[in-house]
Every structure is written in C-alpha cells, then in structure tokens.
Amino acid sequence: KNKKRSLLIGCNYDEMLGSELSSSHDDIRSIQDYIVNIHGFPQTPELMTVLLDDDKHKKPTYKNITDAFKLLSESSQSGDAVFIQFSGHGCRVLDSPIDAD
C-alpha cells in the first residue's frame, strides 16, 4: 500500500543573537495539523519526522536534516506521497559544475 511520508523542519534560531525568528515553529505546527487532518498523513515516527529547535524535538542541525532526507529517500517507494516543509532562514549557494576541474 502507498504510504504518506513527511519531513517538517522549523528553525527559530533562538540561540543566534540577531537572527531569531518568531513563527517558524507555528508554521510547522500549522502545516502538520493541515496535512494530518485534511490529507491523512500519519504522525507515526516512521512516517513523519519533525525537527524543531525547541528542546522537545530533535534539533534541525545539518546532520539531522541530511540524515532525515537520506532516510526519507531510502524508505520511500514508488507511489508514496512525500511532503517536505522548511520554515526558517534560507539563502542561495552557487554550486560548481559537475564537470569542473
């Protein structure tokens, strides 16, 4: 049977003076409520990963985020629905071409 999987990441950056955000956790809680109650996404740890910098969840560190993406990609099957939400600061980082010397 096809599964519904989700990865929800919220960063308020409370420990980074001058970079704090106030509603990233609220964004994640709102979208979590929406996908669970409207679209039937299960809240089981095997199918929904929530990373928040709130001392109640696993922190959204580089390692935890990349591990969560890896687990999501390895456990998803053809036909599964995958939902990913990130709420926090973002920026663009230019990558070098694959065939660069």
N, C-alpha and C positions, 0 to 999 in steps of 0.2 A: 504494500500500500504506500502511496506517496505521502511524504511527511512534510510538515511545515516547520522550518527552522528559522531561528532569528538570532542576530547579534546586535545588541544595543549598547552603545558606548556614550557616556556622558562625562565631560570634564569641566568642572567649575574652577579648577586651578586655585583653590583656596590657599595653598602654600606658596604661591608665586605672587609676591607683592607687586601690584600694578597690573597684573594680568587676570585678576579674578573675574569670573562671570557669575551671574546670579540665577540663571534659569536653565542651565543645561540639564540638571537632574530632573527638573519639572518637565522638560521636553521629553526626556526618556520615559518618565512615568506616564505621561500622557499618551505617547505613541504605543507604549506597552499595553495600556488599558485598551486602546483602539484596536490593535492587532489581535489581542486576546478575545475581546468581547464582540467585535464586529467580524473579524476574519477567522476566528477559531484557532489562532496559534496557541499551542500548549505552553505552559510555563514550567515544564519539567527541565531540570538542569541538562539533560541530554539534548534537548531541542531548543532551549533558549539560554543564551549567555548574556548576562548583564554585567558590564564593567562600569563602575562609578567611583569617583574619588570621595567617598562619603564614610569610610571606615566600617560600612556594613556589607559591602560587596568587594569582590576582587578589584584591585586598582587598575585603571586603564594605562598601564605602563607600556612602553614599546614592546617588551617581551610578551606581556599578557595579551596585547592586541594582536600581535603577529601570531602567537600561539592559537588564539581564538579563530583567526582567519584560516590557519592551517587545519585545525580540527574541523571547522565548518566545511572546507573544501574536500577534506578526506572522507567525511562522513556523509556528505550529500550524494544523492543518487539522481539519475535521470528522472525527471518528473516531479522532484521535490520542489516546494516553494521556499525560496530563501529571501529573508528580509533583513537588511542591514541599515542601521541608523547611527550616525555620529553627530553629537552635539558638542561643540567646543570651538576653539580657535583652529584655523586652518591656514595654509599657505601653499604656494606652488613651489616645487623644487624641480629644476630642469635636470633631466637625466641625460647621460651621454648616449649617443647612438650605440646600438649593439655591436656594430662592426668597427667601432672606433679603435684605433691602435693603442 
